[in-house]
Amino acid sequence: MPDSIAAFLGPTLVAVAALMPIVNPIGTAPLFLSMSADLPSHARHLLARRVAINAFLLLVAAMLAGSHILEFFGISIPIVRVGGGLLVIANGWRLINAEDRLDDVTPSPREAWERELGPRAFYPLTFPLTVGPGSISVAVTLGARLTDRGGIADLVSETVAVAVIAVTVFLSYRFSSRLVVSLGTTGTSVFLRLSSFILLCVGVSIFWSGLAALIGELRQAAP
C-alpha cells in the first residue's frame, strides 16, 4: 500500500510543481481583480469559479490532446510560445497603461455582466491570464510523457494535479478582494503595476524561448 501511494503521489507532485509556478494564481489574483472591477462581488465570485473550471478543462485538454492537435495542424511548441508570448505581452502592456479603477468604478447593471460573464471568463481571464502558452506547453509535455507511459494511474495522478491547480486558482481569485483591503489603495496600485510588469516580462520570456528554439532549428537545418 505505501508503494502504491508513493507511485500515485509522485506524478501528482511533479505535475503540481511544474504547473504551479507558471500558472501562479496568487500572483495573477490582483490582475483578475483589476479586470473584473466593474462587477459586483457576487458576480466576481461566480467569475472566479468559472475561470477555475475553464482552467481545469483547458489544462486537461492540453494534456490529453494538445500534442495531437498541434501535430495535426503542423504547429510546434516553439511556435505556440512565440504566438502566445506576443499575446501575453499585449495584455501586460495594456494592463500597465490602464488607469487605476478599483475604487471609482460603478458596477455594471445585472443584465450587462450576466451577458458577458461567460465570454469574459474564458478570454482574457482564463486564457491567456491564468492558463497561458507557458502552462499549456507544460501540460502538453506532461501529456506526451503520459502517452509514453500509457498508465491509467499516471493519468489519474496528473488529472488530480490539474484539479489542485484549479482549486488554487478559485481560492486565489475568490478572495482577491481581501488582498486589496490588506494592501490599501496605494499598495494595491503599486502591486498591480508590478504584477502587470511581471506579466509583460513573462510574455517576453515565453516569446524569446520560442524564438530561440526556432532559430536553433533553422541553424540545424542550414547546410
Short mmCIF file of the C-alpha atoms (twelve columns), coordinates in Angstrom:
data_MODEL
# 
_entry.id   MODEL 
# 
loop_
_atom_site.group_PDB 
_atom_site.id 
_atom_site.type_symbol 
_atom_site.label_atom_id 
_atom_site.label_alt_id 
_atom_site.label_comp_id 
_atom_site.label_asym_id 
_atom_site.label_seq_id 
_atom_site.Cartn_x 
_atom_site.Cartn_y 
_atom_site.Cartn_z 
_atom_site.pdbx_PDB_model_num 
ATOM 1   C CA . MET A 1   0.000   0.000  0.000   1 
ATOM 2   C CA . PRO A 2   2.740   2.577  0.800   1 
ATOM 3   C CA . ASP A 3   4.392   1.838  -2.558  1 
ATOM 4   C CA . SER A 4   1.125   2.363  -4.435  1 
ATOM 5   C CA . ILE A 5   0.514   5.644  -2.585  1 
ATOM 6   C CA . ALA A 6   4.021   6.815  -3.425  1 
ATOM 7   C CA . ALA A 7   3.520   5.813  -7.068  1 
ATOM 8   C CA . PHE A 8   0.330   7.877  -7.147  1 
ATOM 9   C CA . LEU A 9   1.671   10.916 -5.302  1 
ATOM 10  C CA . GLY A 10  4.916   11.073 -7.281  1 
ATOM 11  C CA . PRO A 11  3.453   12.089 -10.679 1 
ATOM 12  C CA . THR A 12  0.886   14.291 -8.909  1 
ATOM 13  C CA . LEU A 13  3.529   16.298 -7.074  1 
ATOM 14  C CA . VAL A 14  5.690   16.548 -10.193 1 
ATOM 15  C CA . ALA A 15  2.780   17.910 -12.229 1 
ATOM 16  C CA . VAL A 16  1.790   20.387 -9.490  1 
ATOM 17  C CA . ALA A 17  5.398   21.549 -9.151  1 
ATOM 18  C CA . ALA A 18  5.660   22.011 -12.916 1 
ATOM 19  C CA . LEU A 19  2.383   23.904 -13.360 1 
ATOM 20  C CA . MET A 20  2.006   25.968 -10.178 1 
ATOM 21  C CA . PRO A 21  4.881   28.456 -10.735 1 
ATOM 22  C CA . ILE A 22  3.725   29.145 -14.293 1 
ATOM 23  C CA . VAL A 23  0.003   29.434 -13.573 1 
ATOM 24  C CA . ASN A 24  0.893   31.467 -10.445 1 
ATOM 25  C CA . PRO A 25  -2.688  32.068 -9.259  1 
ATOM 26  C CA . ILE A 26  -1.647  34.150 -6.253  1 
ATOM 27  C CA . GLY A 27  0.422   36.465 -8.430  1 
ATOM 28  C CA . THR A 28  -2.342  36.892 -11.003 1 
ATOM 29  C CA . ALA A 29  -5.106  37.431 -8.424  1 
ATOM 30  C CA . PRO A 30  -4.631  41.247 -8.411  1 
ATOM 31  C CA . LEU A 31  -4.826  41.246 -12.203 1 
ATOM 32  C CA . PHE A 32  -8.042  39.248 -12.025 1 
ATOM 33  C CA . LEU A 33  -9.420  41.794 -9.580  1 
ATOM 34  C CA . SER A 34  -8.394  44.694 -11.794 1 
ATOM 35  C CA . MET A 35  -10.008 43.132 -14.868 1 
ATOM 36  C CA . SER A 36  -13.260 42.409 -13.020 1 
ATOM 37  C CA . ALA A 37  -13.513 45.666 -11.065 1 
ATOM 38  C CA . ASP A 38  -16.763 46.632 -12.784 1 
ATOM 39  C CA . LEU A 39  -18.562 43.572 -11.389 1 
ATOM 40  C CA . PRO A 40  -20.327 43.290 -8.027  1 
ATOM 41  C CA . SER A 41  -18.698 40.973 -5.504  1 
ATOM 42  C CA . HIS A 42  -21.093 38.049 -6.007  1 
ATOM 43  C CA . ALA A 43  -20.563 38.213 -9.779  1 
ATOM 44  C CA . ARG A 44  -16.803 38.254 -9.245  1 
ATOM 45  C CA . HIS A 45  -17.079 35.144 -7.085  1 
ATOM 46  C CA . LEU A 46  -19.067 33.404 -9.808  1 
ATOM 47  C CA . LEU A 47  -16.490 34.530 -12.349 1 
ATOM 48  C CA . ALA A 48  -13.686 33.065 -10.221 1 
ATOM 49  C CA . ARG A 49  -15.458 29.702 -10.199 1 
ATOM 50  C CA . ARG A 50  -15.949 29.742 -13.963 1 
ATOM 51  C CA . VAL A 51  -12.318 30.681 -14.570 1 
ATOM 52  C CA . ALA A 52  -11.186 27.802 -12.341 1 
ATOM 53  C CA . ILE A 53  -13.405 25.344 -14.233 1 
ATOM 54  C CA . ASN A 54  -12.193 26.670 -17.586 1 
ATOM 55  C CA . ALA A 55  -8.581  26.418 -16.430 1 
ATOM 56  C CA . PHE A 56  -9.099  22.793 -15.384 1 
ATOM 57  C CA . LEU A 57  -10.733 21.865 -18.703 1 
ATOM 58  C CA . LEU A 58  -8.145  23.717 -20.775 1 
ATOM 59  C CA . LEU A 59  -5.176  22.143 -18.986 1 
ATOM 60  C CA . VAL A 60  -6.665  18.647 -19.146 1 
ATOM 61  C CA . ALA A 61  -7.450  19.105 -22.851 1 
ATOM 62  C CA . ALA A 62  -3.891  20.305 -23.499 1 
ATOM 63  C CA . MET A 63  -2.520  17.370 -21.531 1 
ATOM 64  C CA . LEU A 64  -4.617  14.725 -23.289 1 
ATOM 65  C CA . ALA A 65  -4.919  16.053 -26.835 1 
ATOM 66  C CA . GLY A 66  -2.586  19.028 -27.124 1 
ATOM 67  C CA . SER A 67  0.279   17.221 -28.830 1 
ATOM 68  C CA . HIS A 68  -2.096  15.544 -31.312 1 
ATOM 69  C CA . ILE A 69  -3.832  18.828 -32.178 1 
ATOM 70  C CA . LEU A 70  -0.529  20.613 -32.718 1 
ATOM 71  C CA . GLU A 71  0.736   17.740 -34.853 1 
ATOM 72  C CA . PHE A 72  -2.455  17.780 -36.937 1 
ATOM 73  C CA . PHE A 73  -2.055  21.490 -37.749 1 
ATOM 74  C CA . GLY A 74  1.719   21.237 -38.092 1 
ATOM 75  C CA . ILE A 75  2.342   23.614 -35.197 1 
ATOM 76  C CA . SER A 76  5.347   23.152 -32.953 1 
ATOM 77  C CA . ILE A 77  5.701   24.120 -29.299 1 
ATOM 78  C CA . PRO A 78  8.154   26.957 -30.158 1 
ATOM 79  C CA . ILE A 79  5.542   28.478 -32.480 1 
ATOM 80  C CA . VAL A 80  2.941   28.239 -29.713 1 
ATOM 81  C CA . ARG A 81  5.352   30.037 -27.397 1 
ATOM 82  C CA . VAL A 82  6.033   32.807 -29.908 1 
ATOM 83  C CA . GLY A 83  2.340   33.424 -30.620 1 
ATOM 84  C CA . GLY A 84  1.293   33.046 -27.004 1 
ATOM 85  C CA . GLY A 85  4.171   35.211 -25.820 1 
ATOM 86  C CA . LEU A 86  3.036   38.032 -28.087 1 
ATOM 87  C CA . LEU A 87  -0.481  37.704 -26.693 1 
ATOM 88  C CA . VAL A 88  0.777   37.844 -23.103 1 
ATOM 89  C CA . ILE A 89  2.972   40.840 -23.949 1 
ATOM 90  C CA . ALA A 90  -0.035  42.670 -25.403 1 
ATOM 91  C CA . ASN A 91  -2.125  42.010 -22.284 1 
ATOM 92  C CA . GLY A 92  0.708   43.006 -19.955 1 
ATOM 93  C CA . TRP A 93  1.280   46.249 -21.850 1 
ATOM 94  C CA . ARG A 94  -2.420  47.063 -21.777 1 
ATOM 95  C CA . LEU A 95  -2.622  46.486 -18.026 1 
ATOM 96  C CA . ILE A 96  0.473   48.596 -17.347 1 
ATOM 97  C CA . ASN A 97  -1.082  51.528 -19.178 1 
ATOM 98  C CA . ALA A 98  -4.569  51.032 -17.762 1 
ATOM 99  C CA . GLU A 99  -5.834  53.573 -15.285 1 
ATOM 100 C CA . ASP A 100 -6.424  52.547 -11.692 1 
ATOM 101 C CA . ARG A 101 -10.128 51.786 -11.442 1 
ATOM 102 C CA . LEU A 102 -10.686 49.677 -8.373  1 
ATOM 103 C CA . ASP A 103 -12.258 52.390 -6.256  1 
ATOM 104 C CA . ASP A 104 -14.142 54.575 -8.707  1 
ATOM 105 C CA . VAL A 105 -15.845 52.036 -10.958 1 
ATOM 106 C CA . THR A 106 -19.617 51.887 -10.988 1 
ATOM 107 C CA . PRO A 107 -20.700 48.236 -11.145 1 
ATOM 108 C CA . SER A 108 -22.273 47.203 -14.421 1 
ATOM 109 C CA . PRO A 109 -26.024 46.543 -14.492 1 
ATOM 110 C CA . ARG A 110 -27.018 42.942 -13.829 1 
ATOM 111 C CA . GLU A 111 -28.120 42.335 -17.418 1 
ATOM 112 C CA . ALA A 112 -24.774 43.563 -18.733 1 
ATOM 113 C CA . TRP A 113 -22.495 41.439 -16.570 1 
ATOM 114 C CA . GLU A 114 -24.665 38.327 -16.889 1 
ATOM 115 C CA . ARG A 115 -24.404 38.587 -20.666 1 
ATOM 116 C CA . GLU A 116 -20.629 38.971 -20.746 1 
ATOM 117 C CA . LEU A 117 -19.690 36.726 -17.816 1 
ATOM 118 C CA . GLY A 118 -19.193 33.598 -19.914 1 
ATOM 119 C CA . PRO A 119 -17.060 35.148 -22.671 1 
ATOM 120 C CA . ARG A 120 -15.001 37.166 -20.182 1 
ATOM 121 C CA . ALA A 121 -14.437 34.080 -18.054 1 
ATOM 122 C CA . PHE A 122 -12.578 32.452 -20.941 1 
ATOM 123 C CA . TYR A 123 -10.871 35.422 -22.593 1 
ATOM 124 C CA . PRO A 124 -8.867  37.063 -21.254 1 
ATOM 125 C CA . LEU A 125 -9.234  35.727 -17.699 1 
ATOM 126 C CA . THR A 126 -8.731  32.011 -18.371 1 
ATOM 127 C CA . PHE A 127 -6.606  32.422 -21.474 1 
ATOM 128 C CA . PRO A 128 -4.051  33.927 -21.506 1 
ATOM 129 C CA . LEU A 129 -4.111  35.382 -17.952 1 
ATOM 130 C CA . THR A 130 -4.494  32.152 -15.979 1 
ATOM 131 C CA . VAL A 131 -3.607  29.441 -18.479 1 
ATOM 132 C CA . GLY A 132 -1.139  30.926 -20.911 1 
ATOM 133 C CA . PRO A 133 1.171   29.432 -23.533 1 
ATOM 134 C CA . GLY A 134 3.737   28.534 -20.883 1 
ATOM 135 C CA . SER A 135 1.355   26.402 -18.836 1 
ATOM 136 C CA . ILE A 136 -0.171  24.911 -21.996 1 
ATOM 137 C CA . SER A 137 3.268   23.855 -23.229 1 
ATOM 138 C CA . VAL A 138 3.977   22.261 -19.835 1 
ATOM 139 C CA . ALA A 139 0.619   20.459 -19.966 1 
ATOM 140 C CA . VAL A 140 1.403   19.225 -23.490 1 
ATOM 141 C CA . THR A 141 4.771   17.967 -22.258 1 
ATOM 142 C CA . LEU A 142 3.128   16.156 -19.352 1 
ATOM 143 C CA . GLY A 143 0.640   14.652 -21.788 1 
ATOM 144 C CA . ALA A 144 3.437   13.442 -24.060 1 
ATOM 145 C CA . ARG A 145 5.087   11.757 -21.099 1 
ATOM 146 C CA . LEU A 146 1.714   10.272 -20.221 1 
ATOM 147 C CA . THR A 147 1.390   8.843  -23.744 1 
ATOM 148 C CA . ASP A 148 4.825   7.242  -23.478 1 
ATOM 149 C CA . ARG A 149 3.947   5.539  -20.207 1 
ATOM 150 C CA . GLY A 150 0.354   4.752  -21.060 1 
ATOM 151 C CA . GLY A 151 -0.706  4.131  -17.469 1 
ATOM 152 C CA . ILE A 152 -4.147  4.831  -16.068 1 
ATOM 153 C CA . ALA A 153 -2.600  5.615  -12.676 1 
ATOM 154 C CA . ASP A 154 -0.450  8.366  -14.188 1 
ATOM 155 C CA . LEU A 155 -3.495  9.783  -15.978 1 
ATOM 156 C CA . VAL A 156 -5.433  9.952  -12.718 1 
ATOM 157 C CA . SER A 157 -2.440  11.428 -10.875 1 
ATOM 158 C CA . GLU A 158 -1.909  14.246 -13.354 1 
ATOM 159 C CA . THR A 159 -5.644  14.948 -13.561 1 
ATOM 160 C CA . VAL A 160 -5.687  15.295 -9.775  1 
ATOM 161 C CA . ALA A 161 -2.714  17.662 -10.062 1 
ATOM 162 C CA . VAL A 162 -4.632  19.845 -12.526 1 
ATOM 163 C CA . ALA A 163 -7.614  19.803 -10.145 1 
ATOM 164 C CA . VAL A 164 -5.337  21.048 -7.357  1 
ATOM 165 C CA . ILE A 165 -4.194  23.892 -9.619  1 
ATOM 166 C CA . ALA A 166 -7.816  24.757 -10.454 1 
ATOM 167 C CA . VAL A 167 -8.835  24.826 -6.781  1 
ATOM 168 C CA . THR A 168 -5.879  27.110 -6.022  1 
ATOM 169 C CA . VAL A 169 -6.970  29.392 -8.855  1 
ATOM 170 C CA . PHE A 170 -10.502 29.553 -7.484  1 
ATOM 171 C CA . LEU A 171 -9.400  30.318 -3.924  1 
ATOM 172 C CA . SER A 172 -6.886  32.958 -5.045  1 
ATOM 173 C CA . TYR A 173 -9.403  34.733 -7.268  1 
ATOM 174 C CA . ARG A 174 -12.333 34.239 -4.911  1 
ATOM 175 C CA . PHE A 175 -10.540 36.029 -2.072  1 
ATOM 176 C CA . SER A 176 -8.573  38.500 -4.207  1 
ATOM 177 C CA . SER A 177 -10.587 41.413 -2.798  1 
ATOM 178 C CA . ARG A 178 -9.107  40.739 0.646   1 
ATOM 179 C CA . LEU A 179 -5.673  41.361 -0.812  1 
ATOM 180 C CA . VAL A 180 -6.771  44.853 -1.810  1 
ATOM 181 C CA . VAL A 181 -8.110  45.519 1.667   1 
ATOM 182 C CA . SER A 182 -4.825  44.441 3.250   1 
ATOM 183 C CA . LEU A 183 -2.670  46.434 0.826   1 
ATOM 184 C CA . GLY A 184 -4.719  49.618 0.763   1 
ATOM 185 C CA . THR A 185 -5.244  51.907 -2.219  1 
ATOM 186 C CA . THR A 186 -1.612  52.890 -2.770  1 
ATOM 187 C CA . GLY A 187 -0.256  49.418 -2.115  1 
ATOM 188 C CA . THR A 188 -2.781  47.891 -4.496  1 
ATOM 189 C CA . SER A 189 -1.893  50.355 -7.246  1 
ATOM 190 C CA . VAL A 190 1.812   49.595 -6.848  1 
ATOM 191 C CA . PHE A 191 1.176   45.849 -6.703  1 
ATOM 192 C CA . LEU A 192 -0.995  45.961 -9.829  1 
ATOM 193 C CA . ARG A 193 1.679   47.817 -11.761 1 
ATOM 194 C CA . LEU A 194 4.378   45.399 -10.619 1 
ATOM 195 C CA . SER A 195 2.189   42.394 -11.451 1 
ATOM 196 C CA . SER A 196 1.455   43.839 -14.886 1 
ATOM 197 C CA . PHE A 197 5.157   44.423 -15.488 1 
ATOM 198 C CA . ILE A 198 5.946   40.876 -14.396 1 
ATOM 199 C CA . LEU A 199 3.253   39.621 -16.778 1 
ATOM 200 C CA . LEU A 200 4.888   41.628 -19.563 1 
ATOM 201 C CA . CYS A 201 8.297   40.145 -18.699 1 
ATOM 202 C CA . VAL A 202 6.826   36.634 -18.642 1 
ATOM 203 C CA . GLY A 203 5.427   37.258 -22.109 1 
ATOM 204 C CA . VAL A 204 8.831   38.418 -23.362 1 
ATOM 205 C CA . SER A 205 10.430  35.339 -21.800 1 
ATOM 206 C CA . ILE A 206 7.914   32.989 -23.446 1 
ATOM 207 C CA . PHE A 207 8.312   34.768 -26.784 1 
ATOM 208 C CA . TRP A 208 12.113  34.665 -26.601 1 
ATOM 209 C CA . SER A 209 12.248  30.983 -25.633 1 
ATOM 210 C CA . GLY A 210 10.097  30.113 -28.631 1 
ATOM 211 C CA . LEU A 211 12.062  32.375 -30.954 1 
ATOM 212 C CA . ALA A 212 15.383  30.961 -29.730 1 
ATOM 213 C CA . ALA A 213 14.129  27.427 -30.352 1 
ATOM 214 C CA . LEU A 214 13.034  28.351 -33.888 1 
ATOM 215 C CA . ILE A 215 16.401  29.979 -34.594 1 
ATOM 216 C CA . GLY A 216 18.110  26.846 -33.296 1 
ATOM 217 C CA . GLU A 217 16.038  24.713 -35.650 1 
ATOM 218 C CA . LEU A 218 16.978  26.963 -38.575 1 
ATOM 219 C CA . ARG A 219 20.667  26.640 -37.722 1 
ATOM 220 C CA . GLN A 220 20.405  22.879 -37.538 1 
ATOM 221 C CA . ALA A 221 18.586  22.743 -40.880 1 
ATOM 222 C CA . ALA A 222 21.117  25.026 -42.575 1 
ATOM 223 C CA . PRO A 223 23.750  23.182 -44.648 1 
# 
